[in-house]
Amino acid sequence: MDFDLTVEQKLLQESARDFLARECPRERVREFEETGEAYPPELWRKMAGLGWMGLIIPEEYGGSGGSFLDLTVLFEVMGFHICPGPFFSTVVLGALPVLAAGSEAQKKAILPAIARGEHLMTMALAEPDSNGDASSIMAGATPAGDEFRLGGVKLFVPYGEHADSILWVGRTGHGENAGDGITVFVVKNGVPGIQKTGLKTLVRDRQCELLFKDVRVPKDSVLGKSDLGWPVVENTLEKASVVLCAEMIGGAQAVLEMSLRYARERVQFNHPIGSFQAIQHYLADMWMDIHGSRYLLYKAAWKISEGMEAGMEAAMAKARIGEAFRRVTLQGHQIFGGIGFTKEHDMHLYHKRSMTGDLQLGHGDVHRERVAVRLEL
C-alpha cells in the first residue's frame, strides 16, 4: 500500500514551504495580527502568481485543474507557517460550491477572477441558534417577482466585511427533512441592506456578523436549485473540515519541530532536557498523535479526490485532529516551560489556533455524533 505523495505533490509541498518560509515568517504573522489590515495584499498577489487560488479550479475557468488531495497538501504547509488571509474562505467556502453547483454563467463570472486573486468570497451559514445542521437555519428568503428578499442574522462569517461576494444560506421553504427548503444565494457584498459588524476573535481571523435586512437579489443569484441547497452546503463543509484538519496537522508539526529543537538545546543539570524520560515521553506522544492523525487526514482527502463517499472519514478526522492539535500544543508548553507562555514566543500563535480549530466547523463531539449516525446507532 503506497501512502507516498506523487512527484508533483512533493514539488508543490517543497515550493510552498520555501515560499512561505521566505514571505511569511512568524514575525510577519504576529505583525499582521496586531494591525487592522484585512489581509497582506502583497502576499496574496504572490500566492495568486504561484497559482494557488486556482489550484483546484479547472483549466477552462483559469485554474490548473489540481485535485482535492493537492489542495490538502498545500493547506498542511499553510498551517505550518500560519499563512494569513482569506484563502480558506475564498477557495474552499466559495470556489468549491460554485464549482459543484453553479450555473455556467456563475462559474465564468466568479472562478477565473478567484484564480487570478482578484475576487474574495465567503459563506454566511451560522446563526445565533446554530446547532450544526439544517434545522437551525432560520434566515429567510422570500420570492418577490423576479427577485428574492433576504433577511436574517449570520454569525462568524470569515472575511464577511471584505469579500466581494457572499454565499448566503437561507430558508425558502420546508419539507419532510430539515434540509428541504434550504437555498444558497450568491450575493454581491455591498448591495443595500447588509449591515456588517466585526467580531473580536482569538486569532484575529476577521470574522464578522452580517445582518441582512430586506436585501434584494435577482432570481439568477440562486446557486444550484432553489430549495435544494443543503446537499451543496454539506458537501462544502465536509471538504472544509478536511482542509481545516490539514491546517491543524501542519500547525502541530511546527510545534513538534520547535519542541524537538528546544529539547536538544536546553540544558538542565548538565544534560539536554531531551535526555529526561518525561520530556521524551511528551515528544513521543506528540509524534504519535501527529502521524496517526495524518494518515486519517489523507485517507479522507484521497477518498474525496477519488469521488468516493468520505463522510465517515471526514468526521473521524475532525474529531481526532482537533483534539490532537490541542494536546500537542499543551505538551509543547510543558516542554518550553514559562518562556512558551510569553507573547514574544511563537507557541502562543499555535496554541490559540489549536483552540479555535478544534471548535471551528464543529467540536469533536459534533463529529462523533456523525460517526455514530453512520454506525446506525
Contacts in CASP RR format, 6 or more apart in sequence:
PFRMAT RR
TARGET T0000
AUTHOR 0000-0000-0000
METHOD contacts of the structure
MODEL  1
MDFDLTVEQKLLQESARDFLARECPRERVREFEETGEAYPPELWRKMAGL
GWMGLIIPEEYGGSGGSFLDLTVLFEVMGFHICPGPFFSTVVLGALPVLA
AGSEAQKKAILPAIARGEHLMTMALAEPDSNGDASSIMAGATPAGDEFRL
GGVKLFVPYGEHADSILWVGRTGHGENAGDGITVFVVKNGVPGIQKTGLK
TLVRDRQCELLFKDVRVPKDSVLGKSDLGWPVVENTLEKASVVLCAEMIG
GAQAVLEMSLRYARERVQFNHPIGSFQAIQHYLADMWMDIHGSRYLLYKA
AWKISEGMEAGMEAAMAKARIGEAFRRVTLQGHQIFGGIGFTKEHDMHLY
HKRSMTGDLQLGHGDVHRERVAVRLEL
3 295 0 8 1.000
3 298 0 8 1.000
5 13 0 8 1.000
5 73 0 8 1.000
8 70 0 8 1.000
9 69 0 8 1.000
9 70 0 8 1.000
9 73 0 8 1.000
12 70 0 8 1.000
12 73 0 8 1.000
12 74 0 8 1.000
13 73 0 8 1.000
13 74 0 8 1.000
13 76 0 8 1.000
13 77 0 8 1.000
15 50 0 8 1.000
16 52 0 8 1.000
16 73 0 8 1.000
16 74 0 8 1.000
16 77 0 8 1.000
16 78 0 8 1.000
17 77 0 8 1.000
17 80 0 8 1.000
17 81 0 8 1.000
19 46 0 8 1.000
19 50 0 8 1.000
20 77 0 8 1.000
20 78 0 8 1.000
20 80 0 8 1.000
20 81 0 8 1.000
20 83 0 8 1.000
21 81 0 8 1.000
23 43 0 8 1.000
23 46 0 8 1.000
24 43 0 8 1.000
24 81 0 8 1.000
24 82 0 8 1.000
24 83 0 8 1.000
24 84 0 8 1.000
26 81 0 8 1.000
26 82 0 8 1.000
26 346 0 8 1.000
26 349 0 8 1.000
28 40 0 8 1.000
29 81 0 8 1.000
29 82 0 8 1.000
29 84 0 8 1.000
29 349 0 8 1.000
30 349 0 8 1.000
32 39 0 8 1.000
32 40 0 8 1.000
32 84 0 8 1.000
32 204 0 8 1.000
33 84 0 8 1.000
33 203 0 8 1.000
33 204 0 8 1.000
38 85 0 8 1.000
38 86 0 8 1.000
38 159 0 8 1.000
38 161 0 8 1.000
38 162 0 8 1.000
38 206 0 8 1.000
39 84 0 8 1.000
39 85 0 8 1.000
39 86 0 8 1.000
39 159 0 8 1.000
39 162 0 8 1.000
39 206 0 8 1.000
40 84 0 8 1.000
40 85 0 8 1.000
43 83 0 8 1.000
43 84 0 8 1.000
43 85 0 8 1.000
44 85 0 8 1.000
44 117 0 8 1.000
45 117 0 8 1.000
47 53 0 8 1.000
47 87 0 8 1.000
47 117 0 8 1.000
48 115 0 8 1.000
48 116 0 8 1.000
48 117 0 8 1.000
48 118 0 8 1.000
51 63 0 8 1.000
51 64 0 8 1.000
51 115 0 8 1.000
52 74 0 8 1.000
52 87 0 8 1.000
53 87 0 8 1.000
53 90 0 8 1.000
53 91 0 8 1.000
53 95 0 8 1.000
53 114 0 8 1.000
53 115 0 8 1.000
53 116 0 8 1.000
53 117 0 8 1.000
54 62 0 8 1.000
54 63 0 8 1.000
54 64 0 8 1.000
54 65 0 8 1.000
54 91 0 8 1.000
54 95 0 8 1.000
54 114 0 8 1.000
54 115 0 8 1.000
55 63 0 8 1.000
55 64 0 8 1.000
55 65 0 8 1.000
55 66 0 8 1.000
55 70 0 8 1.000
55 71 0 8 1.000
55 74 0 8 1.000
55 91 0 8 1.000
56 65 0 8 1.000
56 66 0 8 1.000
56 67 0 8 1.000
56 68 0 8 1.000
56 70 0 8 1.000
56 71 0 8 1.000
56 91 0 8 1.000
56 95 0 8 1.000
56 96 0 8 1.000
56 99 0 8 1.000
57 63 0 8 1.000
57 64 0 8 1.000
57 65 0 8 1.000
57 95 0 8 1.000
57 99 0 8 1.000
57 111 0 8 1.000
57 114 0 8 1.000
57 115 0 8 1.000
58 65 0 8 1.000
58 99 0 8 1.000
58 111 0 8 1.000
59 65 0 8 1.000
61 99 0 8 1.000
61 107 0 8 1.000
61 108 0 8 1.000
61 111 0 8 1.000
61 112 0 8 1.000
61 115 0 8 1.000
62 111 0 8 1.000
62 112 0 8 1.000
62 115 0 8 1.000
62 116 0 8 1.000
63 111 0 8 1.000
63 112 0 8 1.000
63 115 0 8 1.000
67 305 0 8 1.000
68 239 0 8 1.000
68 242 0 8 1.000
68 301 0 8 1.000
68 304 0 8 1.000
68 305 0 8 1.000
69 298 0 8 1.000
69 301 0 8 1.000
69 302 0 8 1.000
69 304 0 8 1.000
69 305 0 8 1.000
71 91 0 8 1.000
71 92 0 8 1.000
71 243 0 8 1.000
72 242 0 8 1.000
72 243 0 8 1.000
72 246 0 8 1.000
72 297 0 8 1.000
72 298 0 8 1.000
72 301 0 8 1.000
73 246 0 8 1.000
75 88 0 8 1.000
75 243 0 8 1.000
75 244 0 8 1.000
75 246 0 8 1.000
75 247 0 8 1.000
76 246 0 8 1.000
76 247 0 8 1.000
76 249 0 8 1.000
76 250 0 8 1.000
76 253 0 8 1.000
77 250 0 8 1.000
78 87 0 8 1.000
78 247 0 8 1.000
79 246 0 8 1.000
79 247 0 8 1.000
79 248 0 8 1.000
79 249 0 8 1.000
79 250 0 8 1.000
79 251 0 8 1.000
79 254 0 8 1.000
80 250 0 8 1.000
80 251 0 8 1.000
80 253 0 8 1.000
80 254 0 8 1.000
81 254 0 8 1.000
82 251 0 8 1.000
82 254 0 8 1.000
82 349 0 8 1.000
82 350 0 8 1.000
82 353 0 8 1.000
85 159 0 8 1.000
85 206 0 8 1.000
86 120 0 8 1.000
86 121 0 8 1.000
86 122 0 8 1.000
86 158 0 8 1.000
86 159 0 8 1.000
86 162 0 8 1.000
86 163 0 8 1.000
86 206 0 8 1.000
88 158 0 8 1.000
88 240 0 8 1.000
88 243 0 8 1.000
88 244 0 8 1.000
88 247 0 8 1.000
89 120 0 8 1.000
89 121 0 8 1.000
89 122 0 8 1.000
89 123 0 8 1.000
89 158 0 8 1.000
89 159 0 8 1.000
89 160 0 8 1.000
89 163 0 8 1.000
90 114 0 8 1.000
90 119 0 8 1.000
90 120 0 8 1.000
90 121 0 8 1.000
90 122 0 8 1.000
90 159 0 8 1.000
90 163 0 8 1.000
91 114 0 8 1.000
92 236 0 8 1.000
92 239 0 8 1.000
92 240 0 8 1.000
92 243 0 8 1.000
93 121 0 8 1.000
93 122 0 8 1.000
93 123 0 8 1.000
93 158 0 8 1.000
93 167 0 8 1.000
93 236 0 8 1.000
93 240 0 8 1.000
94 114 0 8 1.000
94 121 0 8 1.000
94 122 0 8 1.000
94 123 0 8 1.000
94 167 0 8 1.000
94 236 0 8 1.000
95 110 0 8 1.000
95 111 0 8 1.000
95 114 0 8 1.000
95 121 0 8 1.000
96 236 0 8 1.000
96 239 0 8 1.000
97 123 0 8 1.000
97 167 0 8 1.000
97 184 0 8 1.000
97 223 0 8 1.000
97 232 0 8 1.000
97 233 0 8 1.000
97 235 0 8 1.000
97 236 0 8 1.000
98 106 0 8 1.000
98 107 0 8 1.000
98 110 0 8 1.000
98 111 0 8 1.000
98 121 0 8 1.000
98 167 0 8 1.000
98 186 0 8 1.000
98 223 0 8 1.000
99 107 0 8 1.000
99 111 0 8 1.000
100 232 0 8 1.000
100 235 0 8 1.000
100 236 0 8 1.000
101 184 0 8 1.000
101 223 0 8 1.000
101 224 0 8 1.000
101 229 0 8 1.000
101 232 0 8 1.000
102 223 0 8 1.000
102 224 0 8 1.000
103 220 0 8 1.000
103 224 0 8 1.000
105 220 0 8 1.000
106 186 0 8 1.000
106 223 0 8 1.000
110 119 0 8 1.000
110 121 0 8 1.000
110 165 0 8 1.000
110 186 0 8 1.000
113 119 0 8 1.000
114 121 0 8 1.000
119 164 0 8 1.000
119 165 0 8 1.000
120 159 0 8 1.000
120 162 0 8 1.000
120 163 0 8 1.000
120 164 0 8 1.000
120 165 0 8 1.000
121 163 0 8 1.000
121 164 0 8 1.000
121 165 0 8 1.000
121 166 0 8 1.000
121 167 0 8 1.000
122 157 0 8 1.000
122 158 0 8 1.000
122 159 0 8 1.000
122 160 0 8 1.000
122 163 0 8 1.000
122 166 0 8 1.000
122 167 0 8 1.000
123 157 0 8 1.000
123 166 0 8 1.000
123 167 0 8 1.000
123 169 0 8 1.000
123 233 0 8 1.000
123 236 0 8 1.000
124 154 0 8 1.000
124 157 0 8 1.000
124 160 0 8 1.000
124 166 0 8 1.000
124 167 0 8 1.000
124 168 0 8 1.000
124 169 0 8 1.000
124 210 0 8 1.000
125 137 0 8 1.000
125 154 0 8 1.000
125 157 0 8 1.000
125 169 0 8 1.000
125 233 0 8 1.000
126 154 0 8 1.000
126 155 0 8 1.000
126 156 0 8 1.000
126 157 0 8 1.000
127 136 0 8 1.000
127 137 0 8 1.000
127 138 0 8 1.000
127 139 0 8 1.000
127 152 0 8 1.000
127 153 0 8 1.000
127 154 0 8 1.000
127 155 0 8 1.000
128 153 0 8 1.000
128 155 0 8 1.000
129 136 0 8 1.000
129 138 0 8 1.000
130 136 0 8 1.000
130 155 0 8 1.000
132 362 0 8 1.000
132 366 0 8 1.000
133 178 0 8 1.000
134 177 0 8 1.000
134 178 0 8 1.000
134 179 0 8 1.000
134 182 0 8 1.000
134 230 0 8 1.000
134 233 0 8 1.000
135 178 0 8 1.000
135 179 0 8 1.000
137 169 0 8 1.000
137 170 0 8 1.000
137 171 0 8 1.000
137 179 0 8 1.000
137 182 0 8 1.000
138 152 0 8 1.000
138 171 0 8 1.000
139 150 0 8 1.000
139 151 0 8 1.000
139 152 0 8 1.000
139 153 0 8 1.000
139 154 0 8 1.000
139 168 0 8 1.000
139 169 0 8 1.000
139 170 0 8 1.000
139 171 0 8 1.000
139 212 0 8 1.000
140 150 0 8 1.000
140 151 0 8 1.000
140 152 0 8 1.000
140 170 0 8 1.000
140 171 0 8 1.000
140 172 0 8 1.000
141 148 0 8 1.000
141 149 0 8 1.000
141 150 0 8 1.000
141 151 0 8 1.000
141 170 0 8 1.000
141 171 0 8 1.000
141 172 0 8 1.000
141 183 0 8 1.000
141 185 0 8 1.000
142 148 0 8 1.000
142 149 0 8 1.000
142 172 0 8 1.000
143 149 0 8 1.000
143 172 0 8 1.000
143 219 0 8 1.000
144 216 0 8 1.000
145 219 0 8 1.000
146 218 0 8 1.000
146 219 0 8 1.000
147 216 0 8 1.000
147 217 0 8 1.000
147 218 0 8 1.000
147 219 0 8 1.000
148 172 0 8 1.000
148 185 0 8 1.000
148 216 0 8 1.000
148 217 0 8 1.000
148 218 0 8 1.000
148 219 0 8 1.000
148 221 0 8 1.000
148 222 0 8 1.000
149 214 0 8 1.000
149 215 0 8 1.000
149 216 0 8 1.000
150 168 0 8 1.000
150 170 0 8 1.000
150 185 0 8 1.000
150 187 0 8 1.000
150 212 0 8 1.000
150 214 0 8 1.000
150 215 0 8 1.000
150 216 0 8 1.000
150 217 0 8 1.000
151 212 0 8 1.000
151 213 0 8 1.000
151 214 0 8 1.000
151 215 0 8 1.000
152 211 0 8 1.000
152 212 0 8 1.000
152 213 0 8 1.000
153 209 0 8 1.000
153 210 0 8 1.000
153 211 0 8 1.000
153 212 0 8 1.000
154 168 0 8 1.000
154 209 0 8 1.000
154 210 0 8 1.000
154 211 0 8 1.000
154 212 0 8 1.000
155 199 0 8 1.000
155 209 0 8 1.000
156 199 0 8 1.000
156 207 0 8 1.000
156 209 0 8 1.000
157 166 0 8 1.000
157 207 0 8 1.000
157 208 0 8 1.000
157 209 0 8 1.000
157 210 0 8 1.000
158 205 0 8 1.000
158 206 0 8 1.000
158 207 0 8 1.000
159 206 0 8 1.000
159 207 0 8 1.000
159 208 0 8 1.000
160 166 0 8 1.000
160 189 0 8 1.000
160 196 0 8 1.000
160 206 0 8 1.000
160 207 0 8 1.000
160 208 0 8 1.000
160 210 0 8 1.000
161 196 0 8 1.000
161 198 0 8 1.000
161 206 0 8 1.000
161 208 0 8 1.000
162 206 0 8 1.000
163 189 0 8 1.000
164 188 0 8 1.000
164 189 0 8 1.000
165 186 0 8 1.000
165 187 0 8 1.000
165 188 0 8 1.000
165 189 0 8 1.000
166 186 0 8 1.000
166 187 0 8 1.000
166 189 0 8 1.000
166 210 0 8 1.000
167 184 0 8 1.000
167 185 0 8 1.000
167 186 0 8 1.000
167 187 0 8 1.000
167 223 0 8 1.000
168 184 0 8 1.000
168 185 0 8 1.000
168 186 0 8 1.000
168 187 0 8 1.000
168 212 0 8 1.000
169 182 0 8 1.000
169 183 0 8 1.000
169 184 0 8 1.000
169 185 0 8 1.000
169 229 0 8 1.000
169 233 0 8 1.000
170 182 0 8 1.000
170 183 0 8 1.000
170 184 0 8 1.000
170 185 0 8 1.000
171 181 0 8 1.000
171 182 0 8 1.000
171 183 0 8 1.000
172 181 0 8 1.000
172 182 0 8 1.000
172 183 0 8 1.000
172 226 0 8 1.000
172 227 0 8 1.000
173 180 0 8 1.000
173 181 0 8 1.000
173 227 0 8 1.000
174 180 0 8 1.000
174 181 0 8 1.000
175 181 0 8 1.000
178 230 0 8 1.000
179 229 0 8 1.000
179 230 0 8 1.000
180 227 0 8 1.000
180 230 0 8 1.000
181 226 0 8 1.000
181 227 0 8 1.000
181 228 0 8 1.000
181 229 0 8 1.000
181 230 0 8 1.000
182 227 0 8 1.000
182 228 0 8 1.000
182 229 0 8 1.000
182 230 0 8 1.000
182 233 0 8 1.000
183 222 0 8 1.000
183 226 0 8 1.000
183 227 0 8 1.000
183 228 0 8 1.000
183 229 0 8 1.000
184 222 0 8 1.000
184 223 0 8 1.000
184 224 0 8 1.000
184 229 0 8 1.000
184 232 0 8 1.000
184 233 0 8 1.000
185 217 0 8 1.000
185 221 0 8 1.000
185 222 0 8 1.000
185 223 0 8 1.000
186 217 0 8 1.000
186 221 0 8 1.000
186 222 0 8 1.000
186 223 0 8 1.000
187 194 0 8 1.000
187 215 0 8 1.000
187 217 0 8 1.000
187 221 0 8 1.000
191 215 0 8 1.000
191 216 0 8 1.000
191 217 0 8 1.000
192 215 0 8 1.000
192 216 0 8 1.000
193 212 0 8 1.000
193 213 0 8 1.000
193 214 0 8 1.000
193 215 0 8 1.000
194 210 0 8 1.000
194 211 0 8 1.000
194 212 0 8 1.000
194 213 0 8 1.000
194 215 0 8 1.000
195 210 0 8 1.000
195 211 0 8 1.000
195 213 0 8 1.000
196 208 0 8 1.000
196 209 0 8 1.000
196 210 0 8 1.000
196 211 0 8 1.000
197 208 0 8 1.000
197 209 0 8 1.000
197 211 0 8 1.000
198 206 0 8 1.000
198 207 0 8 1.000
198 208 0 8 1.000
198 209 0 8 1.000
199 207 0 8 1.000
199 208 0 8 1.000
199 209 0 8 1.000
201 207 0 8 1.000
201 356 0 8 1.000
202 352 0 8 1.000
202 355 0 8 1.000
202 356 0 8 1.000
203 352 0 8 1.000
203 353 0 8 1.000
203 356 0 8 1.000
205 356 0 8 1.000
223 229 0 8 1.000
223 232 0 8 1.000
224 232 0 8 1.000
237 361 0 8 1.000
238 304 0 8 1.000
238 310 0 8 1.000
238 311 0 8 1.000
238 314 0 8 1.000
239 304 0 8 1.000
239 314 0 8 1.000
240 361 0 8 1.000
241 314 0 8 1.000
241 315 0 8 1.000
241 317 0 8 1.000
241 318 0 8 1.000
241 361 0 8 1.000
241 367 0 8 1.000
242 297 0 8 1.000
242 300 0 8 1.000
242 301 0 8 1.000
242 304 0 8 1.000
242 310 0 8 1.000
242 314 0 8 1.000
242 317 0 8 1.000
242 318 0 8 1.000
244 318 0 8 1.000
244 357 0 8 1.000
244 360 0 8 1.000
244 361 0 8 1.000
245 293 0 8 1.000
245 297 0 8 1.000
245 300 0 8 1.000
245 317 0 8 1.000
245 318 0 8 1.000
245 321 0 8 1.000
245 322 0 8 1.000
246 297 0 8 1.000
246 301 0 8 1.000
247 353 0 8 1.000
247 357 0 8 1.000
248 321 0 8 1.000
248 322 0 8 1.000
248 324 0 8 1.000
248 325 0 8 1.000
248 353 0 8 1.000
248 354 0 8 1.000
248 357 0 8 1.000
249 290 0 8 1.000
249 293 0 8 1.000
249 294 0 8 1.000
249 297 0 8 1.000
249 321 0 8 1.000
249 325 0 8 1.000
251 325 0 8 1.000
251 350 0 8 1.000
251 353 0 8 1.000
251 354 0 8 1.000
252 286 0 8 1.000
252 289 0 8 1.000
252 290 0 8 1.000
252 293 0 8 1.000
252 324 0 8 1.000
252 325 0 8 1.000
252 328 0 8 1.000
252 329 0 8 1.000
252 350 0 8 1.000
252 354 0 8 1.000
253 290 0 8 1.000
254 350 0 8 1.000
255 286 0 8 1.000
255 328 0 8 1.000
255 329 0 8 1.000
255 332 0 8 1.000
255 347 0 8 1.000
255 350 0 8 1.000
256 283 0 8 1.000
256 286 0 8 1.000
256 287 0 8 1.000
256 290 0 8 1.000
256 328 0 8 1.000
258 332 0 8 1.000
258 346 0 8 1.000
258 347 0 8 1.000
259 282 0 8 1.000
259 283 0 8 1.000
259 286 0 8 1.000
259 331 0 8 1.000
259 332 0 8 1.000
259 335 0 8 1.000
259 336 0 8 1.000
260 283 0 8 1.000
262 273 0 8 1.000
262 335 0 8 1.000
262 336 0 8 1.000
263 272 0 8 1.000
263 273 0 8 1.000
263 274 0 8 1.000
263 279 0 8 1.000
263 283 0 8 1.000
263 335 0 8 1.000
264 272 0 8 1.000
264 274 0 8 1.000
265 272 0 8 1.000
266 272 0 8 1.000
266 273 0 8 1.000
266 274 0 8 1.000
267 273 0 8 1.000
268 276 0 8 1.000
273 279 0 8 1.000
273 335 0 8 1.000
274 280 0 8 1.000
274 283 0 8 1.000
279 335 0 8 1.000
282 331 0 8 1.000
282 332 0 8 1.000
282 334 0 8 1.000
282 335 0 8 1.000
283 331 0 8 1.000
283 335 0 8 1.000
285 327 0 8 1.000
285 331 0 8 1.000
286 327 0 8 1.000
286 328 0 8 1.000
286 331 0 8 1.000
286 332 0 8 1.000
289 324 0 8 1.000
289 327 0 8 1.000
289 328 0 8 1.000
290 324 0 8 1.000
290 328 0 8 1.000
293 317 0 8 1.000
293 320 0 8 1.000
293 321 0 8 1.000
293 324 0 8 1.000
296 313 0 8 1.000
296 316 0 8 1.000
296 317 0 8 1.000
296 320 0 8 1.000
296 321 0 8 1.000
297 317 0 8 1.000
297 321 0 8 1.000
299 313 0 8 1.000
299 317 0 8 1.000
300 310 0 8 1.000
300 311 0 8 1.000
300 313 0 8 1.000
300 314 0 8 1.000
300 316 0 8 1.000
300 317 0 8 1.000
303 309 0 8 1.000
303 310 0 8 1.000
303 313 0 8 1.000
304 310 0 8 1.000
304 314 0 8 1.000
311 370 0 8 1.000
311 374 0 8 1.000
312 370 0 8 1.000
312 371 0 8 1.000
312 374 0 8 1.000
315 367 0 8 1.000
315 368 0 8 1.000
315 370 0 8 1.000
315 371 0 8 1.000
315 374 0 8 1.000
316 367 0 8 1.000
316 371 0 8 1.000
318 361 0 8 1.000
318 362 0 8 1.000
318 364 0 8 1.000
318 367 0 8 1.000
319 364 0 8 1.000
319 365 0 8 1.000
319 367 0 8 1.000
319 368 0 8 1.000
319 371 0 8 1.000
322 354 0 8 1.000
322 357 0 8 1.000
322 358 0 8 1.000
322 364 0 8 1.000
323 358 0 8 1.000
323 364 0 8 1.000
325 353 0 8 1.000
325 354 0 8 1.000
325 357 0 8 1.000
325 358 0 8 1.000
326 354 0 8 1.000
326 355 0 8 1.000
326 358 0 8 1.000
328 354 0 8 1.000
329 347 0 8 1.000
329 350 0 8 1.000
329 351 0 8 1.000
329 354 0 8 1.000
330 351 0 8 1.000
332 347 0 8 1.000
333 340 0 8 1.000
333 341 0 8 1.000
333 347 0 8 1.000
333 351 0 8 1.000
336 345 0 8 1.000
336 347 0 8 1.000
339 345 0 8 1.000
340 347 0 8 1.000
340 348 0 8 1.000
341 347 0 8 1.000
341 348 0 8 1.000
342 348 0 8 1.000
358 364 0 8 1.000
END
